[in-house]
């Protein structure tokens, strides 16, 4: 239990979103974490300490932890006290892994803990959503697990999905980056009735597959006609991955579904075996189109954002 005035850490999971058909709707938290260490000080300033993987800039413009923290303090009618903050962020930026959402949630959790206030989910989203603009990564980073989220007017809501699905996530992470703005700009303004219907059907099937643990449905459930074929144009090799080009038949049964992670450039495969071999196929397929990448294997994070005092046990 963290007491006001004591040092603490905030740990927030990265996330993957869309999962093909679940555009701006379905997301999942990954066991890859942004960690922020916070130490109250006697001063009145916030001191940002350069930590591992913290990036080159702590400016107010670029630092979403700072922006969301200040917005949360403003909602409380408070000025932030003196703090020393150190960030360790191994989450790759501009790869569709929710790095911005994790930072936003971390900042709100800092304000919540320092002030001794208990924010409910609605209040956290009240601060977070205007900074992010779409709900799916925020909800996964906050709640953990598989999450369903939606927006109405200027408000977002989310529900954690009950799921009996057992799988792992193999992520191919290209060196090339894609900004969210770039990935949004490439999408069409209008869609055909047939394409919209296709995604509604598959998204419903995706929710059923997650809930029931029906691995055999995931390949079809992650099929998409709204965004992936357009975003795949931004990084050579992504379309070949989505088309399962040159996938060894012996690996096919283990690859349950594959999609662009968020807005890209990472591609995520849901697998239940042969993780290393599937990761190797992903890299080879990208390399054949002159796209260099690495792959990593992750599990589902069930806990979401956590505030930890020194000596706390971290839940997976």
C-alpha positions as CSV (number, residue, x, y, z in Angstrom):
1,X,0.0,0.0,0.0
2,X,1.4,3.4,-1.0
3,X,1.2,6.3,1.4
4,X,1.0,9.9,0.4
5,X,4.5,11.4,0.6
6,X,6.4,8.1,0.1
7,X,8.3,7.1,-3.0
8,X,6.4,4.9,-5.4
9,X,6.5,3.4,-8.9
10,X,3.9,3.3,-11.6
11,X,3.9,0.4,-14.0
12,X,1.7,0.6,-17.2
13,X,1.5,-2.1,-19.9
14,X,1.9,-1.5,-23.6
15,X,-0.9,-2.7,-25.7
16,X,-2.0,-3.9,-29.1
17,X,-5.2,-2.8,-30.7
18,X,-7.7,-3.4,-33.6
19,X,-6.8,-7.1,-34.0
20,X,-7.9,-6.7,-37.6
21,X,-11.7,-6.4,-37.5
22,X,-11.9,-4.6,-34.1
23,X,-10.9,-1.2,-35.4
24,X,-10.8,1.3,-32.6
25,X,-12.7,-1.2,-30.5
26,X,-10.7,-4.3,-29.4
27,X,-7.4,-4.2,-27.6
28,X,-5.1,-6.2,-25.3
29,X,-2.5,-5.4,-22.8
30,X,1.0,-6.9,-23.2
31,X,3.6,-7.7,-20.6
32,X,5.9,-4.9,-21.9
33,X,5.9,-2.1,-19.4
34,X,6.5,1.6,-19.1
35,X,7.8,2.1,-15.5
36,X,8.0,5.5,-13.8
37,X,9.7,6.0,-10.4
38,X,8.4,8.9,-8.4
39,X,10.0,10.5,-5.3
40,X,8.4,13.5,-3.5
41,X,10.9,16.3,-2.7
42,X,10.9,19.4,-0.5
43,X,11.0,21.7,-3.5
44,X,8.3,23.1,-5.7
45,X,9.6,21.9,-9.1
46,X,9.2,18.7,-11.0
47,X,12.6,17.2,-11.8
48,X,12.8,14.8,-14.7
49,X,15.7,12.4,-14.4
50,X,16.9,10.7,-17.6
51,X,16.3,7.0,-17.2
52,X,16.8,3.9,-19.4
53,X,15.0,4.2,-22.7
54,X,13.5,7.5,-21.6
55,X,14.0,9.2,-25.0
56,X,15.7,12.5,-25.8
57,X,13.1,15.0,-24.6
58,X,11.2,15.8,-21.5
59,X,9.7,19.0,-22.9
60,X,6.1,19.8,-22.0
61,X,5.1,19.4,-25.6
62,X,6.5,15.9,-26.0
63,X,6.1,14.5,-22.5
64,X,2.7,13.0,-22.3
65,X,3.3,11.9,-18.7
66,X,3.8,15.5,-17.7
67,X,0.8,16.7,-19.7
68,X,-1.7,14.1,-18.3
69,X,-0.3,14.5,-14.8
70,X,-0.8,18.3,-14.9
71,X,-4.3,17.9,-16.4
72,X,-5.2,15.5,-13.6
73,X,-3.9,17.9,-10.9
74,X,-6.0,20.7,-12.6
75,X,-9.1,18.5,-12.4
76,X,-8.4,18.1,-8.6
77,X,-7.8,21.9,-8.2
78,X,-4.2,21.3,-7.2
79,X,-0.8,22.4,-8.1
80,X,1.7,19.5,-8.4
81,X,4.2,19.4,-5.5
82,X,7.9,18.9,-5.8
83,X,8.7,15.6,-7.4
84,X,11.7,13.7,-8.9
85,X,10.5,11.5,-11.7
86,X,12.5,8.8,-13.6
87,X,11.1,7.0,-16.5
88,X,12.1,3.7,-18.0
89,X,10.3,3.1,-21.3
90,X,11.2,0.1,-23.4
91,X,8.0,0.4,-25.5
92,X,9.0,1.2,-29.1
93,X,7.6,4.5,-30.3
94,X,5.4,4.9,-33.4
95,X,5.0,1.1,-33.8
96,X,1.3,0.7,-32.8
97,X,2.1,-0.5,-29.3
98,X,0.3,2.1,-27.3
99,X,3.4,4.1,-26.1
100,X,1.4,7.3,-25.9
101,X,-1.5,5.7,-24.1
102,X,0.8,4.1,-21.5
103,X,2.4,7.5,-20.8
104,X,-0.9,9.3,-20.4
105,X,-2.2,6.7,-18.0
106,X,1.1,6.8,-16.0
107,X,0.8,10.6,-15.6
108,X,-2.8,10.3,-14.3
109,X,-1.7,7.6,-11.8
110,X,1.1,9.8,-10.5
111,X,-1.4,12.6,-9.8
112,X,-3.8,10.2,-8.2
113,X,-1.2,8.7,-5.9
114,X,0.5,12.0,-4.9
115,X,-2.8,13.7,-4.1
116,X,-4.2,10.7,-2.2
117,X,-7.3,10.7,-4.4
118,X,-9.1,7.7,-5.8
119,X,-10.0,8.2,-9.4
120,X,-12.6,6.0,-10.9
121,X,-12.3,4.7,-14.4
122,X,-14.7,7.4,-15.8
123,X,-12.5,10.2,-14.3
124,X,-9.3,8.7,-15.6
125,X,-10.8,8.5,-19.1
126,X,-12.1,12.1,-18.7
127,X,-8.5,13.3,-18.5
128,X,-6.9,10.7,-20.9
129,X,-9.2,10.7,-23.9
130,X,-8.7,14.3,-25.0
131,X,-5.0,13.7,-25.1
132,X,-5.1,10.4,-27.0
133,X,-8.2,10.8,-29.3
134,X,-9.1,7.1,-29.5
135,X,-10.0,4.8,-26.8
136,X,-8.6,1.3,-27.3
137,X,-5.0,1.6,-26.2
138,X,-5.9,3.7,-23.2
139,X,-8.4,1.1,-21.9
140,X,-6.0,-1.8,-22.3
141,X,-3.2,0.1,-20.5
142,X,-5.5,1.0,-17.6
143,X,-7.5,-2.2,-17.2
144,X,-5.3,-4.9,-18.6
145,X,-6.4,-8.1,-20.3
146,X,-8.6,-8.1,-23.4
147,X,-10.7,-4.9,-23.5
148,X,-13.7,-3.6,-25.5
149,X,-14.0,0.2,-25.7
150,X,-16.2,2.8,-27.4
151,X,-16.7,6.5,-27.6
152,X,-19.8,8.7,-27.6
153,X,-19.5,12.4,-28.2
154,X,-16.4,13.4,-26.3
155,X,-16.5,10.6,-23.8
156,X,-15.0,7.1,-23.9
157,X,-16.0,4.0,-22.0
158,X,-14.5,0.5,-21.7
159,X,-15.3,-2.9,-20.4
160,X,-12.8,-5.7,-19.7
161,X,-13.7,-8.8,-21.7
162,X,-14.0,-12.2,-20.1
163,X,-11.8,-14.5,-22.1
164,X,-10.8,-18.1,-22.0
165,X,-8.4,-17.8,-24.9
166,X,-4.9,-19.0,-24.3
167,X,-2.4,-17.6,-26.7
168,X,0.9,-15.7,-27.0
169,X,1.8,-12.7,-29.1
170,X,4.6,-12.6,-31.6
171,X,5.4,-9.1,-32.7
172,X,7.5,-8.2,-35.7
173,X,8.7,-4.7,-35.0
174,X,10.2,-3.0,-38.1
175,X,12.8,-0.3,-38.0
176,X,10.4,1.9,-40.0
177,X,8.0,4.0,-37.9
178,X,4.5,5.2,-38.6
179,X,2.8,8.1,-36.8
180,X,-0.8,7.8,-35.9
181,X,-1.6,10.9,-37.9
182,X,0.0,9.3,-41.0
183,X,-1.9,6.0,-40.5
184,X,-5.2,7.9,-40.1
185,X,-4.6,10.1,-43.1
186,X,-4.2,7.2,-45.5
187,X,-7.7,5.8,-44.7
188,X,-10.6,6.5,-47.0
189,X,-13.5,8.8,-45.9
190,X,-16.2,6.4,-47.2
191,X,-16.6,2.6,-47.3
192,X,-18.9,0.3,-49.1
193,X,-21.8,-1.4,-47.4
194,X,-20.2,-4.7,-48.1
195,X,-16.9,-3.8,-46.4
196,X,-18.7,-2.3,-43.4
197,X,-20.8,-5.4,-43.0
198,X,-17.8,-7.6,-43.3
199,X,-16.1,-5.9,-40.4
200,X,-19.2,-5.8,-38.2
201,X,-19.6,-9.6,-38.7
202,X,-15.9,-10.4,-38.0
203,X,-15.7,-8.1,-35.0
204,X,-18.7,-9.8,-33.4
205,X,-17.0,-13.1,-34.2
206,X,-13.8,-11.9,-32.6
207,X,-15.6,-11.1,-29.4
208,X,-17.1,-14.6,-29.4
209,X,-13.8,-16.2,-30.1
210,X,-12.1,-14.4,-27.3
211,X,-14.9,-15.1,-24.8
212,X,-15.2,-18.8,-25.7
213,X,-11.5,-19.5,-26.4
214,X,-12.3,-20.7,-29.9
215,X,-8.9,-20.6,-31.5
216,X,-10.3,-22.0,-34.8
217,X,-12.3,-18.9,-35.3
218,X,-9.5,-16.3,-34.9
219,X,-8.1,-16.4,-38.5
220,X,-11.5,-15.4,-39.9
221,X,-12.4,-13.2,-36.9
222,X,-9.4,-11.0,-37.5
223,X,-10.1,-10.4,-41.2
224,X,-10.5,-6.7,-42.0
225,X,-11.5,-4.5,-44.9
226,X,-11.5,-1.1,-43.2
227,X,-7.9,-0.2,-42.5
228,X,-5.2,-2.9,-42.9
229,X,-4.9,-2.9,-46.7
230,X,-4.4,0.8,-46.7
231,X,-1.9,0.9,-43.8
232,X,0.0,-2.0,-45.2
233,X,1.1,0.3,-48.1
234,X,3.2,2.3,-45.6
235,X,5.7,-0.5,-44.9
236,X,6.8,-3.0,-47.6
237,X,6.2,-6.6,-46.5
238,X,3.2,-6.0,-44.2
239,X,0.7,-7.1,-46.9
240,X,2.7,-10.2,-47.5
241,X,2.5,-11.1,-43.8
242,X,-1.3,-10.5,-43.8
243,X,-1.6,-12.7,-46.8
244,X,0.5,-15.4,-45.0
245,X,2.9,-15.5,-48.0
246,X,5.3,-18.5,-47.9
247,X,4.1,-19.6,-44.5
248,X,5.3,-23.2,-43.8
249,X,2.2,-25.4,-43.7
250,X,3.6,-27.0,-40.5
251,X,3.3,-23.5,-38.8
252,X,-0.1,-22.6,-40.2
253,X,-2.1,-24.4,-37.4
254,X,-0.1,-22.6,-34.7
255,X,-0.7,-19.1,-36.2
256,X,-4.2,-18.3,-35.0
257,X,-4.5,-14.8,-36.5
258,X,-2.3,-12.0,-37.7
259,X,-2.9,-8.3,-38.0
260,X,-1.3,-4.9,-37.9
261,X,-0.8,-3.8,-34.3
262,X,-2.7,-0.6,-33.8
263,X,-1.8,1.8,-36.6
264,X,1.6,0.0,-37.2
265,X,4.3,-0.5,-38.1
266,X,4.4,-3.6,-35.9
267,X,2.6,-6.7,-37.0
268,X,1.2,-9.1,-34.3
269,X,0.6,-12.8,-34.6
270,X,-1.6,-14.7,-32.2
271,X,0.0,-18.1,-31.7
272,X,-0.3,-21.2,-29.6
273,X,3.0,-22.8,-30.5
274,X,6.2,-22.4,-32.6
275,X,6.7,-18.8,-31.5
276,X,10.3,-18.6,-32.6
277,X,9.7,-20.2,-36.0
278,X,6.7,-17.9,-36.7
279,X,8.8,-14.9,-35.7
280,X,11.5,-16.0,-38.0
281,X,9.0,-16.3,-40.9
282,X,7.8,-12.8,-40.2
283,X,11.3,-11.3,-40.3
284,X,12.1,-13.2,-43.5
285,X,8.9,-12.0,-45.2
286,X,9.6,-8.4,-44.3
287,X,13.3,-8.7,-45.3
288,X,12.3,-10.0,-48.7
289,X,10.7,-6.6,-49.2
290,X,13.8,-4.7,-47.8
291,X,12.1,-4.0,-44.5
292,X,14.4,-4.8,-41.5
293,X,12.8,-5.8,-38.2
294,X,13.2,-7.6,-35.0
295,X,10.6,-9.9,-33.3
296,X,9.7,-10.3,-29.7
297,X,7.3,-12.7,-27.9
298,X,4.8,-11.4,-25.3
299,X,2.1,-12.7,-23.1
300,X,-1.2,-11.0,-22.0
301,X,-0.9,-8.6,-19.1
302,X,-4.0,-9.2,-16.9
303,X,-3.4,-6.5,-14.2
304,X,-3.3,-3.2,-16.1
305,X,-1.8,-0.1,-14.6
306,X,-0.3,-0.6,-11.1
307,X,1.0,1.7,-8.4
308,X,3.7,0.0,-6.4
309,X,5.4,1.0,-3.2
310,X,8.9,-0.2,-2.4
311,X,8.8,-3.8,-1.6
312,X,5.5,-4.5,-3.3
313,X,5.0,-7.7,-5.3
314,X,4.3,-7.1,-9.0
315,X,1.3,-8.9,-10.4
316,X,1.7,-10.4,-13.9
